[in-house]
Amino acid sequence: MLTIMVPDVDAHYWRTKREGGTVWEDVNETVYGERQYGAEDLDGHRWLFSQHARDVDPASWGATIASTRP
């Protein structure tokens, strides 16, 4: 699955719906501050379309830094 950043996720979502696209996740705001929705293409591949909505402190949603040691 890929996430594609778009300038206006709401307009993108409504255009997808209007054109008969298969939406598997409606527009929502994530805990990390992105507005996004999910759609499936004709070959069954799933895509996320996203737009930055607000700055959120990573610690507030449980983000951690991965170890750089092997």
Residue pairs with C-beta under 8 A, 6 or more apart in sequence:
1 45
1 46
1 47
1 48
2 47
2 48
3 36
3 47
3 48
3 49
3 50
4 47
4 48
4 49
4 50
5 50
5 51
5 52
6 12
6 49
6 50
6 51
7 51
8 51
9 27
9 35
9 36
9 37
9 49
9 50
9 51
10 27
10 35
12 37
12 49
13 23
13 26
13 27
13 37
13 49
16 23
16 37
16 39
16 49
17 23
21 39
21 40
22 39
22 40
23 37
23 38
23 39
23 40
24 38
24 39
24 40
24 46
25 36
25 37
25 38
25 48
26 37
27 35
27 36
27 37
28 35
28 36
28 37
29 35
29 53
29 54
30 36
31 56
31 60
31 61
32 56
32 58
32 61
32 63
33 52
33 53
33 54
33 55
33 56
34 50
34 51
34 52
34 53
35 50
35 51
35 53
36 48
36 49
36 50
36 51
37 48
37 49
38 46
38 47
38 48
38 49
39 46
39 47
39 49
40 46
40 47
41 47
